[in-house]
């Protein structure tokens, strides 16, 4: 049986009502994430930090966390969250809805880490970018305008970071073919460690061709909207 353990740090700050609410959300989302990734359900340890500073120091880099509110520490057996009571003034009445999205993000990263690089010796820098971007696209927790801007301004003569290339490629595929095509090809994405190579296998096009097609469609859509106005 799957075990969901919720621990408040420090223990003196535990609110049993909050603990139970978080546990129920994680139990529900854990089932959904396992199903979407075609995986067996994993045990999850949830650490709730009363101090957001402590959480940030634990999950140091931006691609391991969402803001200062949640994250997943590579190779760990669970996720970390800010204490809802600590951040309630920021989120307001919909706090547990927002926490649901953050928990999804963290669980996706946890499952992908356990599946593709459970040991530190298996870790590659490419995985850091790929895992974070997959989690953001699956939860739609990213700045859509930023990615669309990169696509509209794309040039094959400009040098892009690995993260930019991966984000543009997976964003375009998710928009054109849906997230299922990406989910069906996770093994390819992680085994290749090369987004250009993976796109050729998955989509039968070069990365620059895939992005240019989307670029042309975006520009045409903007022009059509201007004509209507």
HELIX and SHEET records of a PDB file:
HELIX    1   1 UNK A   11  UNK A   13  5                                   3    
HELIX    2   2 UNK A   16  UNK A   36  1                                  21    
HELIX    3   3 UNK A   52  UNK A   58  1                                   7    
HELIX    4   4 UNK A   62  UNK A   64  5                                   3    
HELIX    5   5 UNK A   84  UNK A   91  1                                   8    
HELIX    6   6 UNK A   92  UNK A   94  5                                   3    
HELIX    7   7 UNK A   95  UNK A  116  1                                  22    
HELIX    8   8 UNK A  120  UNK A  122  5                                   3    
HELIX    9   9 UNK A  125  UNK A  139  1                                  15    
HELIX   10  10 UNK A  144  UNK A  152  1                                   9    
HELIX   11  11 UNK A  162  UNK A  177  1                                  16    
HELIX   12  12 UNK A  179  UNK A  183  1                                   5    
HELIX   13  13 UNK A  186  UNK A  192  1                                   7    
HELIX   14  14 UNK A  195  UNK A  203  1                                   9    
HELIX   15  15 UNK A  207  UNK A  228  1                                  22    
SHEET    1   A 5 UNK A   4  UNK A   9  0                                        
SHEET    2   A 5 UNK A  44  UNK A  49  1                                        
SHEET    3   A 5 UNK A  78  UNK A  82  1                                        
SHEET    4   A 5 UNK A  70  UNK A  71 -1                                        
SHEET    5   A 5 UNK A  65  UNK A  66 -1                                        
END                                                                             
